[in-house]
Amino acid sequence: MWEPSSAYGERLDSLGLNERQIAAVYYLKKEGSISNPVYQQLNNAKKATATRDLKAMVQTGILRKEGIAGPGVRYSLTYVKKDV
């Protein structure tokens, strides 16, 4: 199982991400993509919170949105560094 390094966590903190978003980045490093319902379950968050968090991560360039709308939309990291 992939274990995040403390240096990686510090870099995520410097991006201004909240704890839910950081948890999603760790999930994405392992799984490759995430949907809104999975984000909600991962963080015990309401749909509006998950939507707002994911949208903010797309707008800052951390995530890319795959799909237009609805249950098929998935999000993935825009850049994954393998040696982190």
N, C-alpha and C positions, 0 to 999 in steps of 0.2 A: 504494500500500500504506500502511496506517495505521502511523504511527510513534509509539510511546509517548513522552510528554514526561517529562523527569526529575522534574517535580513530581508527575506521576501515579504514577511508580514509588516516590517517597518516601511518598506516601499509602498505597500498597499495603503498603510495609514497616511503616508505623505500625499496620496492622491485624494484624500478627503472622503474616502469611502466609509460608510457606516458599517456596523458589525454584520448586518444582514448581507450587504453587498460583498464584504470580505468573505463571508461563508460561501456565497455563490461563486466567487472566483476560485476558491479551493475546490468546490464541487466541479466547476468547469475544467480545471486542470486535470481532474481524474476522469470525468465522464465525457467531456468534449462539447456538450451543449446542454441547455436547460430551457424548460418551458415555464410559462407563468404559473401554472398549477404546481409544478415541482418546486419552484421558488417559494410559493406560498407554504407548501408542506415543509420544506427545508427550514424555513425561518418562522413557522407558525404565524404567518402574516396574512392580513386580509388582502383580497384581490386588488383593491385600490393602492395599497402600500406596495405590493409587488410590482404593479404596473408602473407606478411612479419611480421606484428604484431602478427597474430595468430600463425605463426610458431615459433616466438620467445617465446611466452607464453607456447607453448608445450615443447620447448627445456628447459625452466627453470622449468618445472614441475607444472606450475600453471593450465594449461589446459591439457585435454586428447583429442586426436583426435579419433572420432568414424567414421569409414569408411575408404576407401582407397583413392579414388579420385572422383572428379566430384560433381554434385549437391547434392548428398546424404550425403556428409561429414558434420558432425556437431561437435561442440566442447563443452565440459562441464568442469566445475571446477573439479579438482582432489580431492579437499577436501572442504566441506562446513560446517562451524561451525554454528550451529543453533542459538546460543545466541549472535551473533554479531549484 
